[in-house]
């Protein structure tokens, strides 16, 4: 795994004990995708489990009216493909590389062989799924309760949580995909925070100037 990647300690790869993590990594094959390349499509019968080692992966699907809806963006240390692996159902979303992406792909058969040798791995996988469901519930709650500017502030605060660096290498389109809103709505929210002196925007980057004020904006919304 790339040394510079920031891994949430609650994610599956970070949660595994060292020997189990080594076996998991050894069971997979590393694959790379250029930015914008499709990793899999909705309806594909691919039951492999995949871990993001570097870069980000965006997930979207078509709604009943033929509009593309972005549902999530995941990064280093996160896994996807658990449901097809466990249920045998086809992929539920399109997955596309955001920037250069490096994945660890473990085939269905190899993962099941590993489970036979390491049955405790199933508990880790179920815990990962539970975390994913909690995150989805929190995201739905935010979508119902918070305005777009509040959700943008929440995104920025979460991205710099626990790190000293206050500069994010992120595009407006990435934030829009992560929140499931339009790029124009994100741009308007960022403009308000920039005008208020809370952030500074650069090409594909955002500098956080007043983190505490952004936290307050999550609760109260932007002023002005």
Phi, psi and omega in degrees: 000143182300134185295332185274353183290134178268115185253125175297129183295346179273353182282160189302311183299320182285330184283336183292146172293157192303316182293321180292321179296320180297319179292322179296315180295323180290335182280346185259171176240132180279132177229151182235148178226139172283159180304133179090352180284142178281129179271315170204164181245154175304130180097348177296142179262057178255118185254019179286151174261134185230141178243137176277117177266328181204142181089194182225155179234129180258138180243134180210166177207166178271135177274183185294342180258012176082013178266141179279129182242122176277133185243336182192156170227125181243160185227197186306133179093344182272151182247157170213156183102008182296316184294312175301324180296315186275332186252341184081003180281157179290167178300139184265347183218160168282141176240128184229140179289133175252103190078186177290130186237138175238123183241154167253117182253126179243122182293158178307311184295317180296322180292320179292324175298320179293322178297323178296326180275330183230075184298337178296341180299329179298322179296320178296319181294318179294323177296321177298318179295321178297318177298321180296320179293320177297317179298318180296321179294319178296320180295319178295319178298317179297319181297326181276329189260327187254152173283167178301314177302322178295320180291325176295315177299319179299319178298313182296317179297317181294324183291334181255004181297130175078007179233151180283330184292133182247025178237129182250131173271086186213145178260159176301323180295326178295317179296317179300317179296317182295326183264347181071036178235177181280155177296325180296321179293321178294316180300319180295319179294316179297323179297320178296318180289327177292316179296332179276356178082016181274332181220167169229134180255138175231179180297114180056033180205152177225128176260129178272118182261329182219089184294320182297320178295325176294321177299318178296323180296329178297321182279323189248346187086160181292144178273161177090000000 
